[in-house]
Amino acid sequence: MVVGALEDEPAPPYRTGAAYVFTRSGTAWSQLQKLTGSGGADDRSFGSSLDLSGDTLVVGSTATDHSGLDNAGAAYVFTESGGVWSEQQRLVASDPAGGDNFGTAALEGDTILVGALNADVQGVENSGAAYLFTRSGGTWTERQKLIATDPEAGARLGNAVALTSGIALVGAPWTDAGAVAEAGAVCSYNYAVELFTDGFESGDLSAWSAAVGD
């Protein structure tokens, strides 16, 4: 079990956050390890999201500063070997911006989906986005940026994300539904198993496409 403490660290650097790994023996749980990100003082809200699958863990750090950008956000991938967890890679968006709050993450096998709820898309403020990463040979690579079919200001797509069986689900809690303001919605993105007419083949993660907008 992994537990996030996004405002951990009472002494400088303040509120960097941490994630605590616990293991169970019989009916008793004991702390195995405390994890922090490699960004140090620039990491903030580390532990704001967590997803664990087998020997891989992804930890969101939505208020991390990097590339001279405040609150751009990051996600950290850890792997376990011999009972010890170590950082494998820090994930950031290929087009980061200050205040995007990239970092809400979901993990399935060798695929990670990371939301950036405050990202501006096509000039639309805080419409939100999600980024798809895949792992090959121990290296994670961004494959595609997922956005709403019709980006909406303040929708904050990427506030919550999930991955299951080739489907990505991305929450947009402040999307308007017809005349109902901020009713919320979930966008689903399907990965094509068959060939696309434009030549995308199975196994090409650029074949992710929006299936439901609102």
C-alpha positions as CSV (number, residue, x, y, z in Angstrom):
1,M,0.0,0.0,0.0
2,V,1.2,3.5,-0.8
3,V,-0.1,6.6,1.0
4,G,0.4,10.2,-0.2
5,A,1.2,13.1,2.1
6,L,1.2,16.0,-0.3
7,E,2.2,18.6,2.3
8,D,4.8,16.6,4.1
9,E,8.0,18.2,5.3
10,P,7.5,20.6,8.3
11,A,11.0,22.1,7.8
12,P,12.4,23.8,4.6
13,P,11.7,23.1,1.9
14,Y,8.1,23.3,3.0
15,R,5.2,21.2,1.7
16,T,7.2,19.2,-0.8
17,G,5.2,16.1,-0.1
18,A,6.1,12.4,0.2
19,A,4.7,9.0,-0.4
20,Y,4.9,6.2,2.2
21,V,5.1,2.5,1.2
22,F,3.6,0.0,3.6
23,T,3.7,-3.8,3.5
24,R,1.4,-6.3,5.3
25,S,2.6,-9.4,7.1
26,G,-0.4,-11.4,8.5
27,T,-2.8,-8.7,9.7
28,A,-0.1,-6.1,10.6
29,W,1.0,-3.3,8.3
30,S,4.5,-1.7,8.6
31,Q,6.2,1.2,6.9
32,L,8.7,0.0,4.4
33,Q,10.0,3.2,2.8
34,K,9.4,6.9,2.4
35,L,9.6,8.2,-1.2
36,T,10.3,11.7,-2.4
37,G,11.0,13.1,-5.9
38,S,14.3,14.0,-7.4
39,G,13.2,17.7,-7.8
40,G,13.9,18.5,-4.2
41,A,12.7,22.0,-3.2
42,D,11.0,22.4,-6.5
43,D,8.7,19.5,-5.8
44,R,5.4,20.5,-4.3
45,S,2.3,18.4,-3.7
46,F,4.3,15.3,-4.3
47,G,1.8,12.5,-3.5
48,S,-1.2,14.3,-4.7
49,S,-2.1,11.3,-6.8
50,L,-0.9,7.7,-6.7
51,D,-1.3,4.6,-8.8
52,L,0.3,1.2,-8.1
53,S,0.5,-1.7,-10.4
54,G,2.8,-4.7,-9.6
55,D,6.3,-3.4,-9.2
56,T,5.6,0.0,-10.7
57,L,4.3,3.1,-9.0
58,V,3.4,6.6,-10.4
59,V,3.3,9.5,-8.0
60,G,1.8,12.9,-9.0
61,S,3.4,16.1,-8.0
62,T,1.0,18.7,-9.4
63,A,2.6,21.8,-8.0
64,T,6.2,21.0,-9.1
65,D,8.2,23.9,-10.6
66,H,10.5,23.1,-13.5
67,S,11.9,24.7,-16.6
68,G,11.5,28.1,-15.0
69,L,7.7,27.5,-14.7
70,D,5.8,27.7,-11.5
71,N,3.3,24.9,-10.8
72,A,3.9,23.2,-14.2
73,G,3.7,19.8,-12.5
74,A,5.3,16.5,-12.9
75,A,4.8,12.8,-12.3
76,Y,7.4,10.4,-10.9
77,V,7.7,6.7,-11.8
78,F,9.2,4.3,-9.2
79,T,10.0,0.6,-9.6
80,E,10.5,-2.0,-6.9
81,S,13.4,-4.5,-6.9
82,G,14.3,-6.7,-3.9
83,G,11.9,-4.9,-1.7
84,V,13.4,-1.4,-2.5
85,W,11.7,1.3,-4.5
86,S,13.7,3.6,-6.6
87,E,12.9,6.4,-9.0
88,Q,12.9,5.3,-12.6
89,Q,11.9,8.5,-14.4
90,R,10.4,12.0,-13.9
91,L,7.6,12.6,-16.4
92,V,6.8,16.2,-17.6
93,A,4.6,17.4,-20.5
94,S,6.3,18.1,-23.8
95,D,4.7,21.5,-23.8
96,P,4.7,22.6,-20.2
97,A,3.3,25.9,-19.0
98,G,3.2,27.6,-15.6
99,G,0.0,26.7,-13.7
100,D,-0.9,23.6,-15.8
101,N,-0.7,21.4,-12.6
102,F,0.3,18.3,-14.7
103,G,0.5,15.3,-12.4
104,T,-2.8,13.5,-11.8
105,A,-1.8,10.0,-13.0
106,A,-3.1,6.6,-13.8
107,L,-1.1,3.5,-14.5
108,E,-1.8,0.3,-16.4
109,G,1.1,-2.0,-17.4
110,D,3.4,0.0,-19.6
111,T,1.0,2.9,-20.1
112,I,0.6,6.0,-17.9
113,L,-2.0,8.7,-18.4
114,V,-1.3,12.1,-16.7
115,G,-3.8,14.9,-16.4
116,A,-3.0,18.6,-16.6
117,L,-6.3,20.1,-15.5
118,N,-5.3,23.8,-15.9
119,A,-3.7,23.5,-19.3
120,D,-4.8,26.0,-21.9
121,V,-5.7,24.3,-25.2
122,Q,-6.1,26.1,-28.5
123,G,-6.2,29.4,-26.7
124,V,-9.0,28.2,-24.4
125,E,-8.0,28.9,-20.7
126,N,-8.0,26.0,-18.2
127,S,-9.7,23.7,-20.6
128,G,-7.4,20.9,-19.6
129,A,-5.6,18.0,-21.2
130,A,-4.1,14.6,-20.6
131,Y,-0.8,13.1,-21.8
132,L,-0.2,9.5,-22.7
133,F,3.1,7.9,-22.0
134,T,4.3,4.3,-22.8
135,R,7.4,2.4,-21.5
136,S,9.9,0.5,-23.6
137,G,13.1,-0.9,-22.2
138,G,12.7,1.0,-19.0
139,T,12.2,4.4,-20.6
140,W,8.9,6.3,-20.7
141,T,8.1,8.4,-23.7
142,E,5.2,10.7,-24.3
143,R,3.0,9.4,-27.2
144,Q,0.1,11.8,-27.4
145,K,-1.7,14.7,-25.9
146,L,-5.4,14.1,-25.4
147,I,-7.8,17.0,-25.5
148,A,-11.6,17.4,-25.7
149,T,-13.2,17.5,-29.1
150,D,-14.5,21.0,-28.3
151,P,-12.3,22.5,-25.6
152,E,-14.2,24.5,-23.1
153,A,-12.9,27.3,-20.8
154,G,-12.7,26.2,-17.2
155,A,-13.7,22.6,-17.9
156,R,-10.4,21.3,-16.4
157,L,-10.2,18.1,-18.3
158,G,-7.6,15.9,-16.6
159,N,-8.8,16.6,-13.0
160,A,-9.2,12.8,-12.8
161,V,-7.9,10.0,-15.0
162,A,-8.2,6.3,-15.3
163,L,-6.9,3.5,-17.7
164,T,-8.4,0.1,-18.3
165,S,-8.3,-2.4,-21.1
166,G,-7.3,0.1,-23.9
167,I,-9.7,2.8,-22.7
168,A,-8.6,6.1,-21.2
169,L,-11.2,8.0,-19.0
170,V,-10.5,11.7,-18.3
171,G,-12.8,13.7,-16.0
172,A,-13.8,17.3,-16.8
173,P,-15.7,18.3,-13.7
174,W,-16.6,21.8,-14.7
175,T,-17.9,21.1,-18.2
176,D,-21.2,22.6,-19.1
177,A,-23.9,20.1,-20.2
178,G,-26.3,22.0,-22.4
179,A,-27.9,24.7,-20.4
180,V,-26.6,23.3,-17.1
181,A,-23.4,25.1,-16.1
182,E,-20.5,23.1,-14.7
183,A,-22.5,19.8,-14.7
184,G,-19.3,17.9,-15.4
185,A,-18.5,15.1,-17.9
186,V,-16.1,12.3,-18.7
187,C,-14.3,12.0,-22.0
188,S,-13.4,8.5,-23.1
189,Y,-10.6,7.7,-25.6
190,N,-10.4,4.4,-27.3
191,Y,-7.3,2.7,-28.8
192,A,-8.0,1.2,-32.2
193,V,-7.3,-2.5,-32.5
194,E,-7.8,-2.5,-36.3
195,L,-6.0,-0.5,-38.9
196,F,-7.2,3.1,-39.3
197,T,-7.9,4.4,-42.8
198,D,-5.1,6.9,-42.4
199,G,-2.5,4.2,-41.9
200,F,-2.3,4.0,-38.1
201,E,-1.5,0.4,-37.1
202,S,-2.2,-1.5,-33.9
203,G,0.6,-0.7,-31.5
204,D,0.9,2.9,-32.6
205,L,-0.2,4.9,-29.7
206,S,-0.9,7.9,-31.9
207,A,-4.0,6.0,-32.8
208,W,-5.7,7.1,-29.6
209,S,-8.8,9.1,-30.5
210,A,-11.6,10.8,-28.7
211,A,-14.8,8.7,-28.6
212,V,-17.1,10.7,-26.3
213,G,-16.9,14.4,-25.8
214,D,-19.6,15.4,-23.4
